[in-house]
């Protein structure tokens, strides 16, 4: 264990990793499972429910994309990464709790609450990712990134099991208000396990004099545009962001629509979907930590390309599944790579960006991944709504992984 945390502050590092444990409750129950089903069948019930869900996911992520580089540059200039991270997280937690007040005939209100909540969640994640460099070294960044993602899957399991009594019975009739209690309780879980990161991660302030918000915003925008003009100096980073653009587009879409796909196309019950997600989470923890260690030893590029290949196989299996058994096979494979691909990509990026621009470049990474995620969900929702066939929408994601593989293969490690 001492070797695992070699040359780093164990308390600060574990506290950082526990934020993945905390936010997994939000991502799993609000983005991937409990809330999407409620949104489709109660809030936006009808033919275009898939389209509406894809639209609000895309809008919230697009807003996050536009602001991520600027917020990152502001954090780099001021050195106030932790403060911004805490504020953005608290706003997201509050919005999650407010989802309790949604229901039928509240499509506009729900959309506004969700878009605001997810927007600040995305900003919090950008700052959180940039803190990886602070809590690790170049020799340990892969394993620490993997530890965070791995703890995220344990957090997802704990949250799902703890809150199952509330969502497990569905939302028919009198169960509606019980089902919705899942949302504020998810917010409580998110907040509670974020506290170690709030308390123990150190703030590394800049020595620069304090300036007004307007002046800071101008400097941040200037820095962002200067970086864009000098992008040729950062060719590896530019190619990385382009490749991850395609990977993330497909992944966000899969995460957003898998429960809906499982229930609509394969007729799985809420209980069966719960088992499916628990299976993915159980496999996700050890595999993510293992692949993180492996990337430190063998190189992030090889590991990332392997996980992308497996994602392509998973998409094909999901699209052709006519039985629950084959879909569960795809779920087992998903557990192997669901966190590994993103953890390895995060550690690889942290190794190739300039330290003094870490939040800004993670902001650009946030921009690339968020802009990409605005097209996939809308594409899936549109194809599904027009054709009435979610299998066609699923197979449409395959080219995203193929393109990403080709670009990543050309990047120098």
C-alpha positions in Angstrom: 0.0 0.0 0.0 2.9 2.3 0.8 4.3 1.7 -2.6 1.0 2.5 -4.2 1.0 6.0 -2.6 4.8 6.5 -3.2 5.9 10.2 -2.8 2.4 11.6 -2.4 0.2 12.8 0.4 -2.0 9.8 1.2 -4.8 11.7 3.0 -5.1 14.4 0.2 -5.0 11.7 -2.5 -7.6 9.4 -1.0 -9.9 12.5 -0.3 -9.6 13.5 -3.9 -10.4 10.0 -5.1 -13.5 9.8 -2.8 -15.1 12.6 -4.8 -15.5 10.0 -7.6 -17.2 7.8 -5.0 -19.5 10.7 -4.2 -20.4 11.9 -7.7 -21.0 8.4 -9.0 -24.4 8.5 -7.1 -25.4 11.5 -9.2 -24.1 10.1 -12.5 -25.6 6.6 -12.0 -29.0 7.5 -10.5 -29.7 10.8 -12.1 -28.0 10.5 -15.5 -28.0 6.8 -16.2 -30.8 5.0 -14.4 -33.5 6.2 -12.1 -34.2 9.7 -13.3 -34.0 9.0 -17.1 -36.7 6.3 -16.8 -38.9 8.7 -14.8 -38.3 11.5 -17.2 -39.3 9.4 -20.2 -42.3 7.8 -18.8 -43.7 10.5 -16.6 -42.3 14.0 -17.3 -42.0 13.8 -21.1 -44.3 10.8 -21.8 -45.0 10.4 -25.5 -43.4 9.6 -28.8 -40.7 12.2 -28.5 -39.6 11.4 -25.0 -36.2 10.1 -26.2 -35.7 13.3 -28.2 -36.4 15.5 -25.2 -34.1 13.6 -22.9 -31.3 13.7 -25.5 -32.0 17.4 -26.0 -31.7 18.5 -22.3 -28.6 16.3 -21.8 -27.0 18.0 -24.9 -28.0 21.6 -23.9 -26.5 21.2 -20.4 -23.3 19.7 -21.7 -22.9 22.3 -24.4 -23.2 25.1 -21.8 -20.6 23.4 -19.7 -18.4 23.1 -22.8 -18.5 26.8 -23.6 -17.6 27.9 -20.1 -15.1 25.1 -19.2 -11.9 26.6 -20.8 -12.6 30.1 -19.4 -13.4 28.8 -15.9 -10.2 26.7 -16.1 -8.1 29.7 -17.1 -9.6 31.8 -14.3 -8.7 29.0 -11.8 -5.1 28.8 -13.1 -4.7 32.6 -12.9 -6.1 33.0 -9.4 -5.0 29.6 -8.1 -8.5 29.1 -6.6 -9.2 25.7 -8.0 -10.6 24.2 -4.7 -12.9 27.1 -4.0 -14.5 26.9 -7.5 -14.7 23.1 -7.2 -16.6 23.4 -3.9 -19.0 26.1 -5.1 -19.9 24.2 -8.4 -20.4 21.0 -6.5 -22.7 22.5 -4.0 -24.9 24.1 -6.7 -25.1 20.7 -8.5 -26.1 19.0 -5.2 -28.8 21.5 -4.6 -30.3 21.1 -8.1 -30.3 17.3 -7.6 -32.4 17.7 -4.5 -34.8 20.0 -6.3 -35.7 17.3 -8.8 -38.1 15.9 -6.2 -40.5 18.7 -7.2 -40.8 17.4 -10.8 -43.6 15.2 -12.3 -46.1 15.1 -15.1 -46.8 18.5 -16.8 -43.6 20.0 -15.5 -41.4 19.5 -18.6 -40.2 23.1 -18.7 -39.4 23.4 -15.0 -37.7 20.0 -15.0 -35.6 20.9 -18.0 -34.4 24.1 -16.4 -33.6 22.4 -13.1 -31.7 19.6 -14.8 -29.8 21.8 -17.2 -28.6 24.0 -14.4 -27.7 21.1 -12.2 -25.8 19.3 -14.9 -24.0 22.4 -16.1 -22.5 23.0 -12.7 -21.7 19.3 -12.3 -19.7 19.5 -15.5 -17.7 22.5 -14.3 -17.0 20.8 -11.0 -15.6 17.8 -12.8 -13.3 20.0 -15.0 -11.7 21.5 -11.9 -11.6 18.1 -10.1 -9.8 16.5 -13.0 -7.2 19.3 -13.0 -6.5 18.6 -9.3 -5.2 15.1 -10.3 -1.8 16.6 -11.0 -1.7 18.1 -7.5 -2.5 14.8 -5.7 -0.2 12.5 -7.7 3.2 12.3 -9.5 3.9 11.4 -13.1 4.9 7.9 -11.9 1.6 7.3 -10.0 -0.9 9.3 -12.0 -2.3 6.3 -13.8 -3.0 4.3 -10.6 -4.4 7.4 -8.7 -6.8 8.2 -11.7 -7.8 4.5 -11.7 -8.3 4.6 -7.9 -10.8 7.5 -8.3 -12.7 5.8 -11.1 -12.7 2.5 -9.2 -14.0 4.1 -6.0 -16.7 5.6 -8.2 -18.0 2.2 -9.0 -18.1 1.2 -5.4 -19.9 4.4 -4.6 -22.4 3.6 -7.4 -23.1 0.1 -5.8 -23.5 1.6 -2.3 -25.9 4.3 -3.6 -28.0 1.9 -5.7 -28.4 -0.6 -2.8 -29.0 2.0 -0.2 -31.7 3.8 -2.3 -33.3 0.7 -3.9 -36.2 0.7 -1.3 -37.3 4.0 -2.8 -37.0 3.4 -6.6 -37.3 -0.4 -6.6 -41.1 -0.5 -6.6 -41.4 1.9 -9.6 -43.6 5.0 -9.7 -47.1 3.8 -10.4 -49.9 5.3 -8.4 -49.1 6.2 -4.8 -45.4 5.2 -5.3 -44.6 8.3 -7.3 -43.6 10.4 -4.3 -41.6 7.5 -2.8 -39.7 7.0 -6.1 -38.9 10.8 -6.2 -37.3 10.7 -2.8 -34.4 9.0 -4.6 -33.4 12.4 -6.0 -32.9 14.4 -2.7 -31.3 11.3 -1.1 -28.9 11.1 -4.0 -28.0 14.7 -3.4 -27.4 13.9 0.3 -25.1 11.0 -0.6 -23.3 13.2 -3.1 -22.7 15.9 -0.5 -21.7 13.7 2.3 -18.9 11.9 0.5 -17.6 15.1 -1.1 -16.7 16.5 2.3 -13.3 14.8 2.5 -12.3 16.5 -0.7 -13.7 19.8 0.5 -11.7 19.5 3.8 -8.4 17.9 3.0 -7.4 19.0 -0.6 -5.2 22.0 -0.2 -5.8 25.3 -2.0 -2.7 26.4 -3.9 -3.2 30.1 -4.4 -1.4 32.3 -6.9 0.9 35.1 -5.8 -0.9 37.4 -8.2 -2.7 40.4 -6.8 -6.5 40.2 -6.5 -8.5 41.7 -9.3 -12.1 42.3 -10.1 -14.3 39.5 -11.7 -14.6 41.5 -15.0 -10.8 41.9 -15.2 -10.3 38.2 -14.4 -12.8 37.2 -17.0 -11.0 39.3 -19.6 -7.6 37.8 -18.7 -9.1 34.3 -18.8 -10.6 34.9 -22.3 -7.3 36.3 -23.5 -5.4 33.3 -22.3 -7.8 30.9 -23.9 -7.7 32.6 -27.3 -3.8 32.8 -27.0 -3.7 29.0 -26.4 -6.0 28.4 -29.4 -3.7 30.6 -31.6 -0.6 28.6 -30.4 -2.3 25.2 -30.8 0.4 24.0 -33.2 2.8 24.0 -30.2 0.5 21.5 -28.6 -0.1 19.2 -31.5 -0.3 16.0 -29.4 -2.8 17.6 -27.1 -5.0 18.9 -30.0 -5.1 15.4 -31.5 -5.8 13.9 -28.1 -8.8 16.2 -27.6 -10.1 15.4 -31.1 -9.9 11.7 -30.5 -11.5 11.9 -27.1 -14.2 14.1 -28.6 -15.4 11.0 -30.5 -14.9 8.5 -27.6 -16.8 10.7 -25.1 -19.6 11.4 -27.6 -20.4 7.7 -27.8 -19.9 7.0 -24.1 -22.2 9.8 -22.9 -24.9 8.5 -25.3 -24.5 4.9 -24.1 -24.7 6.0 -20.4 -27.7 8.2 -21.1 -29.7 5.6 -23.1 -28.7 2.2 -21.8 -31.5 2.0 -19.1 -34.1 3.2 -21.6 -32.7 0.8 -24.3 -32.9 -2.1 -21.9 -36.4 -1.4 -20.8 -37.9 -0.4 -24.2 -36.1 -2.8 -26.6 -35.3 -5.8 -24.4 -38.2 -5.4 -22.0 -36.1 -5.6 -18.9 -37.8 -4.7 -15.6 -36.5 -2.1 -13.2 -35.2 -4.9 -10.9 -33.4 -6.6 -13.8 -31.8 -3.2 -14.9 -30.7 -2.8 -11.2 -28.9 -6.1 -11.3 -27.3 -5.2 -14.6 -26.0 -1.9 -13.2 -24.7 -3.6 -10.0 -22.9 -6.2 -12.2 -21.2 -3.4 -14.2 -20.2 -1.6 -11.0 -18.8 -4.7 -9.3 -16.6 -5.4 -12.2 -15.8 -1.8 -12.8 -13.9 -1.2 -9.5 -11.1 -3.9 -9.7 -10.8 -3.5 -13.5 -10.3 0.3 -13.4 -7.7 0.1 -10.6 -5.9 -2.7 -12.5 -5.9 -0.9 -15.8 -4.6 2.2 -14.1 -1.7 0.3 -12.7 -1.1 -1.3 -16.0 -1.0 2.0 -17.8 1.7 3.2 -15.5 3.8 0.2 -16.4 2.9 -0.5 -20.1 1.9 3.0 -21.2 -1.5 4.7 -21.5 -1.7 4.5 -25.3 -1.7 0.7 -25.5 -4.3 0.3 -22.8 -6.6 3.0 -24.1 -6.6 1.5 -27.6 -7.5 -1.9 -26.2 -10.4 -0.5 -24.3 -11.7 1.4 -27.4 -11.6 -1.9 -29.3 -13.7 -3.6 -26.7 -16.2 -0.7 -26.7 -16.8 -1.3 -30.4 -17.5 -5.0 -29.6 -19.9 -4.0 -26.9 -21.9 -1.7 -29.2 -22.3 -4.5 -31.7 -23.4 -7.0 -29.0 -26.0 -4.5 -27.7 -27.4 -3.8 -31.2 -27.8 -7.5 -32.1 -29.0 -8.7 -28.7 -32.3 -10.5 -28.9 -32.0 -12.2 -25.5 -31.3 -10.9 -22.1 -28.4 -13.3 -21.8 -26.4 -11.7 -24.6 -27.1 -8.3 -23.2 -25.7 -9.4 -19.9 -22.6 -10.6 -21.6 -22.2 -7.1 -23.1 -22.8 -5.7 -19.6 -19.9 -7.8 -18.2 -17.6 -6.4 -20.9 -18.8 -2.9 -20.2 -17.8 -3.4 -16.6 -14.2 -4.1 -17.8 -13.9 -0.8 -19.7 -16.5 1.6 -18.5 -14.1 3.4 -16.1 -10.8 2.1 -17.5 -11.0 4.0 -20.8 -11.8 7.3 -19.1 -9.3 6.9 -16.2 -6.4 6.0 -18.5 -7.3 8.9 -20.9 -7.4 11.3 -17.9 -3.9 10.1 -16.7 -2.5 10.3 -20.2 -3.7 13.8 -20.7 -2.3 14.9 -17.4 1.2 13.8 -18.5 1.3 15.8 -21.7 -0.2 19.2 -20.6 1.9 22.1 -19.3 1.6 22.2 -15.5 1.0 26.0 -15.4 -2.0 25.6 -17.8 -3.5 22.4 -16.2 -7.0 23.8 -15.4 -7.1 25.6 -18.8 -6.2 22.5 -20.7 -8.6 20.3 -18.7 -11.1 23.0 -19.5 -10.3 22.5 -23.2 -10.7 18.7 -22.6 -14.0 19.5 -20.9 -14.9 21.6 -24.0 -14.1 18.9 -26.4 -15.8 16.2 -24.5 -18.9 18.3 -23.7 -19.4 19.6 -27.3 -19.0 16.0 -28.5 -21.7 14.9 -26.0 -24.2 17.3 -27.5 -24.3 15.4 -30.8 -24.5 11.8 -29.7 -27.6 11.9 -27.5 -29.5 14.0 -30.0 -28.4 11.6 -32.8 -29.5 8.6 -30.9 -32.8 10.2 -29.8 -33.6 11.5 -33.3 -32.8 8.1 -35.1 -34.8 6.3 -32.4 -37.8 8.7 -32.7 -37.8 8.6 -36.5 -37.3 4.9 -37.1 -38.9 3.6 -34.0 -35.9 1.3 -33.7 -33.3 1.8 -31.0 -31.1 -0.9 -32.4 -30.4 1.3 -35.5 -29.6 4.2 -33.1 -27.2 2.0 -31.1 -25.2 0.8 -34.1 -24.9 4.4 -35.3 -22.4 4.9 -32.4 -19.9 2.4 -33.8 -18.1 4.9 -36.2 -17.3 7.1 -33.2 -15.1 4.5 -31.7 -13.4 3.6 -35.0 -12.5 7.2 -35.7 -11.2 7.7 -32.1 -9.0 4.5 -32.4 -7.4 5.8 -35.7 -6.5 9.2 -34.2 -5.3 7.9 -30.8 -3.1 5.4 -32.7 -1.2 8.3 -34.4 -0.5 10.2 -31.2 3.0 10.0 -29.7 3.0 8.9 -26.1 
